[in-house]
């Protein structure tokens, strides 16, 4: 049995989702910090808007950390170290059959 069929495609979804978040962080957020477009937040900094700097810092932390977490879960699923929960495996619904007295529209 191949790994993709065993995990029902969840490993690929997690890998791509984590890679997207990491791409967003490394391609946009980090260069914007380095270019000075986003103010760096650190304790005792003299900032124009501390709430904006703190907000962007929180966005960077959440995006980068969740990207590595989701990417790692995808790697774990792909390698077989983790398993997909049963409720996700059996979530395929049966098509609803229309009885004689129900409208199809």
N, C-alpha and C positions, 0 to 999 in steps of 0.2 A: 504494500500500500504506500503510495507516495505521500510526502509530507503535506502537500497542498490540499489533497483530498481529506486527509485526517483532520486538519485544522479548519476546514471549510473556508479558506481564504482569509482568515483573521490575521494570520502572521503577515501577509502582504499589506493588509489594511493598516496594521499597527506600524510596520516598517515605513510605509509611505507617509503616514500621518506624522510620525516622529521626524522623518527626514524633512518634511515640509516645515515643521516648527523650527528645526535646527537651521534650515536654509533661511527662514525669515530672520532668525537671530543673527546668524553669521554674515548674511548678505546685506541686511539693512540696518539692524539696530546697532551692532558693534561698529560698523563704519561711520554711522551718524554720530556716535559717541566720540570716535577718534577725530572726526572732522570738526567737532565742536557745535554741531547743529542741535544736539541735545545736551543740556547741562548735566554735568556729573553730580551725583549726590554723594556726599560724605559728611559725617558729623562735623559741625563747625564751619561749613562752607558759607561763603558770602554769595548767596544766590539772588537773582532777580525775582524768581518765583519758586519758593521751596516746595510748594504743593505740586507744581508741574514737574519739577525735577524728581521728586519722590514718586510721583505717578509713573513717569517713564522708567525709573529704576525698577519699580514693581513689575511693569510690563516686561522688561528685559529679564528679570529673574524668573518670572512665571513662564515665559516663552521658552527660555533656554533649559530650565530644569524639567519642565513637562516634556519638551522635545526629547531630551535624553532618556526620560522615564518611559515614554511611549515607544521610542526606538528600541530600548532595551527589552521591553515586554515583547515586541515583535521578534527580536532575535531569540528570546527564550522560547517563544511559540514555534519558531521555525526550526530551532535545534531540537525540540522535543523535551526541553526541561520543564516547560509549562504546558498545561492543557487548557483547552477551551471549555468553559462551563457547559453543562448539559443543556441548560435552558437556551443557550445560544445555538447549539447544534440542532435542536429540534424546533427552531423558531419558524421553519418554513410552513406557511399556512396552506391549507387545501383551498382550491378555488371554490367559491360559493356557487352552488348549483341553484338555478332558478327553477322554482316549482311552477306548476301550471297556473296558479292564481297570482303569482308575483310578476311585476313588470320588470323588464330587463333594463329600462332607462333610469 
